[in-house]
């Protein structure tokens, strides 16, 4: 084995490593782009206000909105409002083929929206993930 062939082998390994890194980065960008475009709950349509209910301790308010896109069925979006954090909001509910929202708080951290029970603030319901 000559020094020249060793240098060529080293260059080839570097090229393969760089190609793999670039490929993984490109795939990561594509995967994130699909998630962002189709599954990110922060990109849901605003919709028209339906109703709201505040938790028994006043810490959270769940607001419901209906979105009526022109080419598909209605969908309900539920947004939790953190009353103690200057009104910061987080989408926790998104369901297709609904136009009304029945909200009931079971306790300070458990809410039922149209029959789906969620532990606030961490659980979410999104029909696209069922």
Secondary structure, 3 states (H helix, E strand, C coil): CCHHHHHHHHHHHHHHHHHHHHHHHHHHHHHHHHHHHHCCHHHCCCCEEEEEEECCCCCEEEEEEEECCCCCCCEEEEEEEECCCCCEEEEEEEEECCCCCCEEECCCCEEEECCEEEECCCCCEEHHHC
